[in-house]
């Protein structure tokens, strides 16, 4: 069992399991019809040193899992540093991704080496046209398929993050 798994198990067994989401930027290449973060100005990336202290503080408070989110966290120039900090503190880390074309071989290798546990890709519809229209990213379904294949060759797990919104709430089974 890894140190991260032991940390989660200990906190679960003692009833002290805690999770956190940490929005590290409002920058995003997606222009989702259901989200306005891409319209926010100015574009902000959290300060590296302050963010590392936040992760330390969360770990000190007993947080076992941190989801790095945004905007698009893969656009943050220090995303790998944040994952590395999570790993050093035995905190399970997930990166929430809205634009799978940003999951490059280089970025994936760096996240894998840093100890990232999970990349959660936003998935709003199994209809490619609806998905493209909702995120306003051409060929996003193809990009998603490529990204999932790449992730599958790493130690990182992939997961679909399914948003329930106006164009799919009535299609859930």
N, C-alpha and C positions, 0 to 999 in steps of 0.2 A: 504494500500500500504506500502511495506517495505521501509526502508531507502535507500536500493540499488535501488529499483524501482523508488523512487522519484529522486534520483541522476541521473539516466539514463533519466527519463522524462524531468527533468529540463534542462539537457545538450542537449537533442534532441530538445526541444522547443526553446532554445536560439541559436541553430545552432552550439553548441560547443561540440558535441558528439565526444569522442575520445576513441580509442581502442588500446591496446598494446599486443604484444606477448613478453614473457619474457622466454628465454631459460635458464634453471637453471642447466642443466647438459648435457654432451655429452655421458654419460653412457646409454647403451641400451642393452636389451637382444635380441631384434630382430636384424636380420642381413639382412635387406631389400636389395633386388637386385637393387633398384632404389635410395638408400641412402648410403652414405659412413660415416655417423657420428659414426657408431659402430666401424669403423676402427681407429678413431682418438686416439692418445696417447699423453699425458697421459689422463686418465679419470679425469674429473674435475666436482666438485660440487660447485656451487656458495657458497660463505661465507654467513652464516646465517645473521649476523648483517648488512653486506653490502646489502644483498638482501632485508631485511626489509626496509632499507633506500631507496632503489630503488623503492619499492612499494609506500612508502610515497611520494617520488618525483613525481612519475607518478600520484598519486592521487592529489597532489598539482597542477599539470599541467592540471587537469581536466579530466584525464582518467577515464572512467566509467566502463570499462571492461578490465580485464587482462586474457589472456590465458597463463597458465604456461605450458611450453613445454620443449623440450630437443632435443635430446635423449629421454629418458623415465623419465618424472618428478616424477613418483611414486617411483622411486629408490632413490630420494633425501631424506636424513634423516630428512630434515626440511620442507617437503612439507606442512604438517599440519600448521606449524607456518606461512608459506607464505599465506595460505588460510585465516587463522585467521586474519592476518594483512589486507588482502583485505577486509574482512568483517568489521573490525573495522573502515575502511576508507570508508565504503559504496560503495565499488567497487565490481561489479559482477565478479565472478571468474570461470574460466573453467580450467580443467586439461585435456590435450591432452594425450591419452594413446595409445601406440603401442602394448602393451603386456597385454591383458585382464586378464591373470592368476595372475597378480599383484594386481588385485582388490579383496583383501581379505575382509572377514567380518570385521576384526579389522581395516584395513585401511579405509574401507568405513564408518564405524561408526565414526572414528576420523575426516574424511573429512566432514561428515554430521554435526557433532557437531560444527566444525569450521566454518560452513556456506558456504561450497562449493556449487555452483549453478549448475554446469554442468560437466559431464565427457564426453569427446568427444573421441570415440574409432575409431581408424584408420581402415578403411574398404575399401579394394582395389578391391574386387571381390566377387560376390555371389557364386562363385564356390570354395568350400572348398580346392580343390587341388591347384588351382591357388593362393588362399590366403596363404596357407601353403608354397608354393614354393616362393612366393614373399617376405614373412616375415621370412621364415625359422624357423618357430615355429610350431612344431607338434601339431595337434588338436586345432589350434587357433580358428576355427569356433565354436567348442564346448565351448571353454573357453569364447568366446565372448557371446554366448547365456547364459551361466551361469552368467557372469558379468552383462549383461543387466537385468536379472531377479533379481539379488541382488540389483542393483541400483534402480530398480522399487519399492523395499520395503523401500527405503529411501526417504528423501525430495529432493535429488539430481536428476536432469534430466539427461537423457542420449541422446547422439546424435552420429550419424555416421559422421565421418570425411572422406569424399571420396576423395582419391587422384586420379587425372587423370594422367595416365602414359602409357608407351608403351604397356602393356598387356590389357588395358581396354578402351583406348581413342576411339577405333572404335566400341565399344559396347554400347556407351551412346545413349540413346533414348531421 
